[in-house]
Amino acid sequence: MTLNQTVADVTRRIEERSKERRALYEQRMHDQYKRGVHRSELSCGNLAHGVASCGSQDKNQLKLMNSANLGIISAYNDMLSAHQPLETFPATIKDAARQMGSTAQFAGGVPAMCDGVTQGQPGMELSLFSRDVIAMATAVGLSHNMFDGALYLGVCDKIVPGLFIAAARFGHLPATFVPAGPMPSGLPNKEKARVRQLFAEGKATREDLLEAESQSYHSPGTCTFYGTANSNQLMMEMMGLHLPGTSFVNPGTEMREALTQFATQQTIRNTEPGGDYRPFYKQIDARAIVNAIVGLLASGGSTNHTLHLVAMAAAAGLTLTWDDFTDLSAVTPSLMHVYPNGQADINHFQAAGGMSFLFRELIKAGLIHSDIPTAFGTDMTAYTKEPFLEDGELIWREGPEQSLDEDVLRPVSNPFSPTGGLTVLDGNLGRGVIKISAVKPEHRLVEAPVRIFEDQDDLKGAFEAGELDRDVIAVVRFQGPQANGMPELHKLTPYLGVLQDRGYKVALVTDGRMSGASGKVPAAIHMTPEALDGGPLGKLRDGDVVRLDADNGSLEVKLDAQTWGERKQRVGDLDHYHVGLGRELFAGFRQLAMRGEEGCSVLGGFEADDLERQGAQIHNEDA
């Protein structure tokens, strides 16, 4: 099919603005490849250390230098349901590699924290920064230069973006991302949300709440709502870093085991010793990033990726802006309704047709690039197929051509809405993003006096005191990456939802995050610059009237320009955010954090920074 003109234009725009940066990135990856991508470059002493712990079969194979050795990077831990299934993956991978006459070694583990556990707690202030810690930890594991390719085992919010950033910086290696899959369905999401709101109103006990939550999150596997974790999986498949149809297969099944084995063996085929060298840097380019954005928009995915994808693209030498998201959203139809956008969960999506149907529709409509190379060894047209076991052998067949449940998954010809439901807000309060796929049209325009909060816990107190029983825009500021690490603020959702249900016009404006579980209340998030960085939120006062217009992409305080320009900036009291539960260890990260539209990275702009320094040096020499 002919590529949609806007998709083509945005792709070309990214390529053009990234031209020098991307060229430098590709040159560096090629230079690393020429220096040697595997253990043959190591001295005898280096290699002896690298194989000392191996069994005799693997040790002899590693010494021969004529076969592939894969590095395994895993986010396994047994506390978190999404990552617990990864415990058995290394043994499966090693056995699969041996069947190919190759080897695999566990190169390193990376931290995996759960925002569901830390929600509303001090630990949440480390959450966003954990992405860059994961990237660095991955780099440490792969820095031994023992590997011809890498398998990245991770699932949740910051883990996959962190692994991706590292994979990009080790872009000379072929890469495959290996998911664990979602847990089976539990308590319906609508019922869970109902109990949460009842608890917020004091009409349900803590025991009632715990029982509802436990029935929702009840077994190994990823949470089944469509938040950042499941958005991660969809995007990896949209970029061809997964096998076709692997994202949402439940853990502990024969199919999941077979997919992990095949991913290992396919990665070996993608290495230079395997005969079909497919390094990450030749696979992931502007086209792949655009595919990820379109998939995110079509599915109603997590707003966290307006931060993560910017940082991920930067690691691959590409400059992405929020305007790219907005322009693609305008032409990308909404094809999925999975909670919080609907009442179904990700298992229902899989049963309705899943990724194969989604790919078929997006390719047919010309909304994604189908010609990019993939870890599967094909282009993207193979991703309209889904895996099956036939007499114990893994095969792929064409997926369904019609949705099996149009309450969950629809064709482009009959979308839930004609646009992707995510947009950028601009105005005299700065720039931010809003996800409106779960917000009813009648709630997308709110004009009301603001109530200012500088700690999310204070909003609960105001709610319980009845101070918010009115039309109100709650502003929660000093929640950006430089202030306190940009925590998610889902603790506020039940209170604001109750106010909306009472008939009030309600919205949230914050320089913090809300992520993929952003619900029915309009939330302007990631406001940039943040209040600590001189952002306009710091000038707001209680009672100022703000107009949030999601459909038209505007966010304005209703004051004349002179009055607003003369308004003094508030200085936040942040000391209580910076000590306890390890937060003092991240002081340097808070100082280094880039702005929201730059991805909040503490790792810098990579090639962009180098080009800027080169330009400054040339300017100084000319002067």
GIHU-V118446 format. One record per residue. N is the residue number from 1. RES is the residue in one letter. PSI is psi in degrees with one decimal (* if undefined). Layout:
n: {N;N}
res: {RES;RES}
psi: {PSI;PSI}
This chain:
n: {1;2;3;4;5;6;7;8;9;10;11;12;13;14;15;16;17;18;19;20;21;22;23;24;25;26;27;28;29;30;31;32;33;34;35;36;37;38;39;40;41;42;43;44;45;46;47;48;49;50;51;52;53;54;55;56;57;58;59;60;61;62;63;64;65;66;67;68;69;70;71;72;73;74;75;76;77;78;79;80;81;82;83;84;85;86;87;88;89;90;91;92;93;94;95;96;97;98;99;100;101;102;103;104;105;106;107;108;109;110;111;112;113;114;115;116;117;118;119;120;121;122;123;124;125;126;127;128;129;130;131;132;133;134;135;136;137;138;139;140;141;142;143;144;145;146;147;148;149;150;151;152;153;154;155;156;157;158;159;160;161;162;163;164;165;166;167;168;169;170;171;172;173;174;175;176;177;178;179;180;181;182;183;184;185;186;187;188;189;190;191;192;193;194;195;196;197;198;199;200;201;202;203;204;205;206;207;208;209;210;211;212;213;214;215;216;217;218;219;220;221;222;223;224;225;226;227;228;229;230;231;232;233;234;235;236;237;238;239;240;241;242;243;244;245;246;247;248;249;250;251;252;253;254;255;256;257;258;259;260;261;262;263;264;265;266;267;268;269;270;271;272;273;274;275;276;277;278;279;280;281;282;283;284;285;286;287;288;289;290;291;292;293;294;295;296;297;298;299;300;301;302;303;304;305;306;307;308;309;310;311;312;313;314;315;316;317;318;319;320;321;322;323;324;325;326;327;328;329;330;331;332;333;334;335;336;337;338;339;340;341;342;343;344;345;346;347;348;349;350;351;352;353;354;355;356;357;358;359;360;361;362;363;364;365;366;367;368;369;370;371;372;373;374;375;376;377;378;379;380;381;382;383;384;385;386;387;388;389;390;391;392;393;394;395;396;397;398;399;400;401;402;403;404;405;406;407;408;409;410;411;412;413;414;415;416;417;418;419;420;421;422;423;424;425;426;427;428;429;430;431;432;433;434;435;436;437;438;439;440;441;442;443;444;445;446;447;448;449;450;451;452;453;454;455;456;457;458;459;460;461;462;463;464;465;466;467;468;469;470;471;472;473;474;475;476;477;478;479;480;481;482;483;484;485;486;487;488;489;490;491;492;493;494;495;496;497;498;499;500;501;502;503;504;505;506;507;508;509;510;511;512;513;514;515;516;517;518;519;520;521;522;523;524;525;526;527;528;529;530;531;532;533;534;535;536;537;538;539;540;541;542;543;544;545;546;547;548;549;550;551;552;553;554;555;556;557;558;559;560;561;562;563;564;565;566;567;568;569;570;571;572;573;574;575;576;577;578;579;580;581;582;583;584;585;586;587;588;589;590;591;592;593;594;595;596;597;598;599;600;601;602;603;604;605;606;607;608;609;610;611;612;613;614;615;616;617;618;619;620;621;622;623}
res: {M;T;L;N;Q;T;V;A;D;V;T;R;R;I;E;E;R;S;K;E;R;R;A;L;Y;E;Q;R;M;H;D;Q;Y;K;R;G;V;H;R;S;E;L;S;C;G;N;L;A;H;G;V;A;S;C;G;S;Q;D;K;N;Q;L;K;L;M;N;S;A;N;L;G;I;I;S;A;Y;N;D;M;L;S;A;H;Q;P;L;E;T;F;P;A;T;I;K;D;A;A;R;Q;M;G;S;T;A;Q;F;A;G;G;V;P;A;M;C;D;G;V;T;Q;G;Q;P;G;M;E;L;S;L;F;S;R;D;V;I;A;M;A;T;A;V;G;L;S;H;N;M;F;D;G;A;L;Y;L;G;V;C;D;K;I;V;P;G;L;F;I;A;A;A;R;F;G;H;L;P;A;T;F;V;P;A;G;P;M;P;S;G;L;P;N;K;E;K;A;R;V;R;Q;L;F;A;E;G;K;A;T;R;E;D;L;L;E;A;E;S;Q;S;Y;H;S;P;G;T;C;T;F;Y;G;T;A;N;S;N;Q;L;M;M;E;M;M;G;L;H;L;P;G;T;S;F;V;N;P;G;T;E;M;R;E;A;L;T;Q;F;A;T;Q;Q;T;I;R;N;T;E;P;G;G;D;Y;R;P;F;Y;K;Q;I;D;A;R;A;I;V;N;A;I;V;G;L;L;A;S;G;G;S;T;N;H;T;L;H;L;V;A;M;A;A;A;A;G;L;T;L;T;W;D;D;F;T;D;L;S;A;V;T;P;S;L;M;H;V;Y;P;N;G;Q;A;D;I;N;H;F;Q;A;A;G;G;M;S;F;L;F;R;E;L;I;K;A;G;L;I;H;S;D;I;P;T;A;F;G;T;D;M;T;A;Y;T;K;E;P;F;L;E;D;G;E;L;I;W;R;E;G;P;E;Q;S;L;D;E;D;V;L;R;P;V;S;N;P;F;S;P;T;G;G;L;T;V;L;D;G;N;L;G;R;G;V;I;K;I;S;A;V;K;P;E;H;R;L;V;E;A;P;V;R;I;F;E;D;Q;D;D;L;K;G;A;F;E;A;G;E;L;D;R;D;V;I;A;V;V;R;F;Q;G;P;Q;A;N;G;M;P;E;L;H;K;L;T;P;Y;L;G;V;L;Q;D;R;G;Y;K;V;A;L;V;T;D;G;R;M;S;G;A;S;G;K;V;P;A;A;I;H;M;T;P;E;A;L;D;G;G;P;L;G;K;L;R;D;G;D;V;V;R;L;D;A;D;N;G;S;L;E;V;K;L;D;A;Q;T;W;G;E;R;K;Q;R;V;G;D;L;D;H;Y;H;V;G;L;G;R;E;L;F;A;G;F;R;Q;L;A;M;R;G;E;E;G;C;S;V;L;G;G;F;E;A;D;D;L;E;R;Q;G;A;Q;I;H;N;E;D;A}
psi: {152.8;135.1;134.9;137.1;-40.0;-41.5;-43.5;-42.7;-44.3;-41.4;-46.2;-38.7;-43.1;-43.9;-40.9;-46.2;-20.8;7.8;-54.1;-40.5;-46.4;-39.6;-41.5;-41.1;-50.1;-37.9;-41.2;-38.8;-40.5;-40.1;-39.8;-41.0;-43.7;-30.7;-17.5;122.8;6.9;-170.2;-10.6;-18.5;-10.4;150.1;168.0;-39.6;-41.7;-49.4;-37.8;-40.7;-38.7;-19.2;0.2;-35.9;-4.6;155.5;167.2;-38.3;-50.1;-38.9;-45.2;-39.8;-40.8;-32.6;-23.7;-26.4;3.4;13.5;167.4;145.9;121.2;140.3;131.1;122.2;124.4;143.5;24.5;134.2;158.5;9.0;-32.9;129.5;-38.2;-29.8;-12.3;-39.4;-20.5;-10.0;-41.4;-8.2;-42.6;-40.4;-41.6;-43.9;-44.3;-42.6;-42.6;-37.4;-41.1;-35.0;-21.5;6.7;25.2;-170.8;162.5;140.3;143.9;103.9;-31.9;153.9;150.0;154.1;150.3;103.8;154.1;122.1;-22.4;-33.1;-39.1;-0.7;123.9;6.4;162.0;-32.8;-24.4;-22.5;-8.6;-9.1;-56.1;-40.3;-21.6;-26.2;-47.3;-29.6;-42.8;-42.5;-43.3;-40.6;-38.1;-42.6;-39.7;-44.8;-39.1;-10.1;-12.4;-13.6;37.1;-0.5;144.7;-13.9;172.3;144.7;128.7;115.1;106.2;164.6;-55.2;-163.9;-66.7;-12.0;-52.7;-45.7;-39.7;-42.7;-40.2;-45.2;-43.9;-40.8;-36.4;-37.8;-17.5;44.4;-11.1;-11.3;137.5;145.2;138.5;134.2;132.3;107.4;170.7;-26.0;161.6;152.9;158.6;159.8;142.8;-137.4;132.6;142.3;-34.8;-40.0;-39.3;-46.2;-37.2;-44.1;-37.6;-43.8;-38.7;-40.0;-41.4;-30.9;0.4;18.0;0.6;146.2;165.8;-34.3;-40.4;-43.6;-46.2;-38.4;-42.4;-44.0;-40.3;-32.8;-23.0;-46.6;93.9;-5.7;171.9;144.9;168.1;146.0;143.8;-6.9;166.2;79.0;-152.9;-38.7;-51.7;-28.7;-39.6;-49.3;-44.2;-43.5;-38.0;-38.3;-37.8;-25.7;-1.2;19.0;-10.8;163.6;155.0;131.2;15.4;-12.8;-38.9;36.7;128.8;147.9;161.1;14.9;160.6;-36.3;-43.3;-41.8;-44.0;-38.2;-38.1;-41.4;-46.3;-39.7;-40.0;-50.0;-34.2;-37.4;-37.5;-42.3;-27.4;-7.7;167.0;-45.9;-25.5;-14.3;-9.1;69.3;116.1;78.8;155.4;-43.2;-20.2;-9.7;-43.7;111.0;-164.6;-35.1;-42.3;-41.0;-41.2;-41.3;-42.7;-42.4;-45.7;-43.1;-41.5;-44.5;-43.1;-27.1;-7.1;41.9;-171.1;135.2;-18.6;-26.5;-7.3;-17.9;-52.5;-45.0;-32.1;-45.9;-38.1;-45.8;-40.5;-38.3;-21.2;18.4;27.3;139.8;115.9;143.6;164.5;-26.4;-30.0;-41.6;-46.7;-45.1;-39.9;-35.4;-33.3;-21.4;0.7;116.5;151.9;116.6;-9.6;140.2;89.1;139.4;131.9;2.2;-22.8;-165.9;-12.5;164.3;-178.1;-26.8;-34.6;-40.3;-46.1;-42.9;-29.2;-12.0;-24.7;-152.4;-34.5;-41.6;-42.5;-45.6;-45.6;-45.0;-42.5;-37.9;-45.4;-34.8;-1.2;27.6;-11.6;159.6;116.2;-3.6;10.4;149.2;154.5;163.9;-19.5;-11.5;9.9;-170.9;-171.4;-14.3;-22.4;-12.1;3.7;1.1;160.5;152.8;147.3;156.7;121.8;110.0;39.7;-1.6;137.6;124.0;167.0;132.6;157.7;135.5;178.3;145.1;-15.1;145.0;140.9;-5.3;99.5;-0.3;-14.7;-41.1;126.6;158.2;164.0;-30.0;-14.8;63.7;164.8;-35.7;157.8;-10.6;169.3;-6.6;18.1;132.6;163.9;138.5;132.5;149.3;-167.0;3.1;8.1;-158.2;141.9;-178.6;156.4;136.9;118.9;8.0;-23.7;0.5;124.8;147.5;-35.8;-10.9;6.3;-8.9;117.1;124.6;116.2;162.4;149.0;153.2;123.9;134.1;143.6;8.8;131.1;-26.8;-26.8;-27.5;-38.3;-45.5;-41.5;-38.3;-48.0;-26.3;-0.2;11.4;-11.7;11.7;72.4;172.7;128.0;142.8;113.7;125.1;116.7;105.3;177.1;43.3;16.7;176.7;-36.2;-27.5;-54.8;23.2;3.3;64.2;157.7;150.7;36.8;-17.7;-24.7;-20.9;-47.1;-39.0;-46.0;-34.1;-38.6;-44.6;-41.4;-41.7;-24.9;-0.9;3.6;153.6;119.8;143.2;164.5;136.6;127.8;153.4;10.1;-160.0;161.5;-22.9;-161.9;-15.6;14.8;131.5;-139.6;-12.6;129.1;131.5;114.5;111.9;171.2;27.9;128.9;135.0;151.5;164.5;-39.5;-24.4;23.7;15.1;153.8;-23.5;-29.3;-12.2;-10.3;151.0;152.9;133.6;-16.4;139.9;126.5;142.2;118.3;117.5;94.1;-39.2;-32.1;0.7;39.1;150.4;111.1;141.1;135.4;70.0;149.7;154.5;-38.6;-47.1;-43.3;-39.9;-28.3;-10.3;133.5;150.7;134.2;141.8;119.6;152.4;103.0;-1.5;-36.1;-11.9;-14.5;-0.2;140.4;141.6;36.8;0.1;-28.1;-23.0;-14.4;19.0;-42.0;-36.6;-42.9;-36.4;-30.4;-15.7;131.8;170.4;165.8;-46.2;-12.3;6.1;1.9;24.3;147.2;2.0;-4.6;-176.6;12.2;-122.8;-32.7;-41.7;-41.4;-41.8;-37.8;-41.4;-40.3;-42.0;-41.0;-38.4;-42.7;-41.1;-43.6;-38.2;-39.9;-35.2;*}
